[in-house]
Amino acid sequence: MITFALSKGRIFDETLPLLAAAGIVPSEDPERSRKLIIGTSRPDVRIVLVRATDVPTYVQHGGADLGVVGRDTLIEHGGQGLVQPLDLQIARCRMSVAVRSDFDYAAAVRRGSRLAVATKYTSCAREHFAAKGVHVDLIKLYGSMELAPLTGLADAIVDLVSTGNTLKANHLVEVEQILSISARLVVNRAALRLQHARLRSLIEQLEVAVQQRTQAAEPLRATLPAAP
Ligand code: AMP
């Protein structure tokens, strides 16, 4: 039996077509069911539904053989015990620094001011500001980071940005991009040895599905005007 860890929402939705290309269709819709373990069209594959931040932990400790996790979550986890064979190129966004539109970030950095930075991504943020030589006090939050600069809790936030609409709606501006993010396939190291043939074949099927999806998007991209 192969156990696949997925989180509900964007990752689940965007992984579905890739799984379908590998002949794996969940037998239930997780948004309508309260079940945490769901079967699939392949009798040897089941899906466990876990929180996005718990996916690496489940796979690391063998609660699941493989899973799908955003690069942001993977970096924060540390990636110990995980093989990362594939960038699935889904759930794409960027990790950025944002501030209130009336806050002069460049001037604060030039002055060498100590900045209060609120984020869920403390490891990424610590590394980013240390590399820039900016002194920061990190404030760990678990959600609604956008609120922190508006209430005076922080000067800046480090958060994921996709369309930029959330920042705009809260009068925040993106001042630095830290990382480009997409979801990765992660595999338990021991499972890869013990179930080598089965897992290898599944990884290869997913790889082909990713390539086909990328190729299908190419002609569309070629017809779009070039980004500024
Ligand atoms: P947007 O308004 O499209 O820029 O989306 C920003 C909001 O969605 C923020 O609250 C982010 O934390 C969240 N978000 C954007 N992209 C992702 C992603 N790939 N994975 C998880 N959360 C995301």
Residues whose N, C-alpha, C, O or C-beta is under 5 A from the ligand:
A	BS01	AMP	A91 R92 C93 L160 V161 S162 T163 G164 N165 T166 L167
